[in-house]
Amino acid sequence: MDLIAEYVGNMRAPHAKVRMSEVEDHLDETYFAWIGGMTEESVYYYRIHSPVILIEFDHQRRVAPFHTAEPTRDHIHTVVRTPNGNDYGKDLLRQHYHTHSHE
């Protein structure tokens, strides 16, 4: 739960509280997967997946100007989503600007 809270804690407190409650309600349906090494220097990937949250952490290869063929510890991608939240591939920022004034 502490690892999930690290991600969910980036939300405003009232939203995070609701989200953590949802996660706790589905704890028996929550899975953790790990690929990679276990040392401090290792690169790795992990995924936390339940009916209400999907979290992924992945070390990536460096890109310009210091391209590397292998993943490194200084280029990380993370994803936090609602599985089947009907948002995959949508341009949510564009949708937000289209529906809300920012003048």
C-alpha positions, 0 to 999 in steps of 0.5 A: 500500500505504501508504494501505491500511496506514493503515486496516489499521493500526488493527487489533492488530498481529498481525491487521494483519500477516495482513490486509496479507499477504492484500492483498499476495497480491491486489495484481494484483486491487486497484483504486483509484477517485477521484471529485472534485477534486485541490486541498487544498480539494477534497471527494472520494471514493475506493475501494480494492477487491480480493477481500479488502478494500474501503475507502471514504472519502467527504466528506459533507454537514454535518448538524444544527446546521450543515446544508449542501447540499454535502459538506464536508471536516469530515464524513467517512465511512470504511468498511473491509470484507471484500467478500462477507464475509457481514456487510453489514447485520448488527448485529455489535455486538448479535451480539457482546453476545449471544454474549459476557458483559460483566459 
